[in-house]
Amino acid sequence: MIPPGIRGFVAAKTQTMCWLSEAWQSALAVGDTVSQIAGVKRATVDWLERIGGLPPEVGDMIIPVDDAEQADLVIKPFMKLLAASCDGRLAELASLDTEDAVHPWDRWIAEISDRFKRYGLPTGARKDVDKNKTGPSPFVIFILELQKLIEPQYGRHNHSPEALADAIGSARSLRG
């Protein structure tokens, strides 16, 4: 029996895992993001070095003043700010915690495991289900059943209790 205090936690963490999984699936990889930002910065710096005129897409956005004023009052400060912003985003991406690279499902398993331990509930994930007469561990059965309640794209390793037990072990090892 799952205590009421844990039910709300599991429901909230499951919803969060689904949201994060959705974002995870639609996000660019960090390497691709770094490449795009570096490309924008390179183009910005190149333009600032040449300043031979305004790119048409920038020229169309600025207020009507003469070319010298456009460059000195509007465009140069904007482009310098853009280059500095690129530096800031690149620094943020370089300093990402390794936890950010962990799939939301793995973090979800670790969080639920930790809460179950705190409540004294079983958290074992036996991988030898085929050799064991008692079947999968209660925790593996819980996760297997819980994943039946969420949309399939958010669950993982549903094809067998052995695969799920193995994935649970891997997820727990990622947290350090």
C-alpha positions in Angstrom: 0.0 0.0 0.0 1.4 3.4 -1.0 1.0 6.0 1.8 -1.1 9.1 0.9 1.9 11.3 1.4 3.8 9.6 -1.3 0.9 9.5 -3.8 0.8 13.2 -4.4 4.6 13.3 -4.7 4.6 10.5 -7.3 1.8 12.2 -9.2 3.6 15.5 -9.3 6.9 14.0 -10.2 5.3 12.0 -12.9 3.7 15.0 -14.4 7.0 16.9 -14.2 8.8 14.1 -15.9 6.3 14.1 -18.8 6.7 17.9 -19.3 10.5 17.6 -19.1 10.5 14.7 -21.5 8.4 16.7 -24.0 10.9 19.6 -23.8 13.9 17.1 -23.9 12.5 15.6 -27.1 11.9 18.9 -28.8 15.1 20.7 -27.7 18.3 21.0 -29.7 21.3 19.1 -28.5 23.7 21.3 -26.5 26.4 20.9 -29.2 24.0 22.1 -31.9 22.9 25.0 -29.7 26.5 26.0 -29.1 27.2 25.9 -32.9 24.2 28.1 -33.6 25.1 30.7 -31.0 28.8 30.6 -32.0 27.7 31.2 -35.7 25.6 34.2 -34.7 28.4 35.6 -32.7 30.9 35.1 -35.5 28.6 36.9 -38.0 28.1 39.7 -35.5 31.8 40.2 -34.8 32.6 40.0 -38.5 30.0 42.7 -39.2 31.3 44.9 -36.4 34.8 44.6 -37.9 33.7 45.5 -41.4 30.8 48.0 -40.7 30.6 48.6 -44.4 26.9 49.1 -44.3 23.9 47.5 -42.6 22.6 44.1 -43.3 19.2 44.5 -45.0 17.3 42.7 -42.2 18.9 45.1 -39.6 18.4 48.2 -41.7 14.7 47.5 -42.1 14.2 47.4 -38.3 15.8 50.7 -37.3 14.4 54.2 -36.9 14.9 56.7 -39.8 18.1 58.6 -39.1 21.1 59.1 -41.3 23.6 56.3 -41.9 26.3 57.7 -39.5 23.8 58.1 -36.7 22.3 54.6 -37.4 25.7 53.0 -37.0 26.9 55.0 -34.0 23.7 55.3 -32.0 21.8 52.2 -32.8 23.5 49.5 -34.7 27.0 49.3 -33.1 25.7 49.2 -29.5 23.1 46.7 -30.5 25.6 44.4 -32.2 28.1 44.7 -29.3 25.2 43.7 -26.9 24.4 40.8 -29.2 28.0 39.6 -29.2 28.2 39.9 -25.4 24.9 38.0 -25.1 26.3 35.2 -27.3 29.3 35.0 -24.9 27.0 34.8 -22.0 24.9 32.0 -23.5 28.0 30.1 -24.5 29.4 30.3 -21.0 26.1 29.1 -19.6 26.1 26.1 -21.9 29.7 25.3 -21.1 28.9 25.3 -17.4 25.8 23.1 -17.6 25.7 20.6 -14.7 25.9 17.0 -15.8 22.5 16.6 -14.3 21.1 18.6 -17.2 22.3 15.9 -19.5 20.3 13.2 -17.6 17.0 12.2 -19.3 14.0 13.3 -17.3 12.9 9.6 -16.9 16.2 8.7 -15.2 15.8 11.7 -12.8 12.2 10.7 -12.1 13.2 7.1 -11.2 15.9 8.4 -8.8 13.5 10.9 -7.1 10.8 8.2 -6.7 13.4 5.7 -5.4 14.7 8.3 -2.8 11.2 9.0 -1.6 10.3 5.3 -1.3 13.5 4.8 0.8 12.5 7.7 3.0 9.2 6.0 3.7 10.7 2.6 4.2 9.1 1.2 1.0 10.8 -1.4 -1.1 13.1 0.0 -3.8 14.8 -3.2 -5.1 15.0 -3.8 -8.8 16.0 -7.4 -9.3 17.2 -8.1 -12.8 17.0 -11.9 -12.4 13.2 -12.1 -12.8 13.4 -15.2 -15.1 15.4 -17.1 -12.5 13.5 -15.8 -9.5 10.3 -17.7 -8.5 8.7 -14.6 -6.9 8.8 -12.5 -10.1 9.7 -8.8 -10.5 10.5 -6.7 -7.4 7.6 -4.7 -6.0 9.3 -1.4 -7.1 9.7 -2.6 -10.7 6.0 -3.7 -10.7 5.0 -0.3 -9.4 6.9 1.6 -12.1 5.6 -0.8 -14.8 2.0 -0.2 -13.7 2.6 3.6 -13.3 3.9 3.8 -16.8 0.7 2.2 -18.1 -1.1 5.3 -16.9 1.0 7.8 -18.8 1.3 8.4 -22.5 3.6 5.8 -24.1 6.2 8.3 -25.4 7.1 9.2 -21.8 7.6 5.7 -20.4 10.7 3.6 -21.1 11.7 0.0 -21.1 8.1 -1.3 -20.9 8.8 -4.4 -23.0 9.8 -6.5 -20.0 10.3 -6.4 -16.3 14.0 -7.4 -16.8 14.6 -4.4 -19.1 12.8 -2.1 -16.7 14.8 -3.4 -13.7 18.0 -2.8 -15.7 17.0 0.7 -16.7 16.1 1.5 -13.1 19.5 0.4 -12.0 21.1 2.5 -14.7 19.0 5.6 -13.7 20.0 5.3 -10.1 23.7 5.0 -11.0 23.6 8.3 -13.0 22.9 10.3 -9.9 26.3 9.5 -8.5 
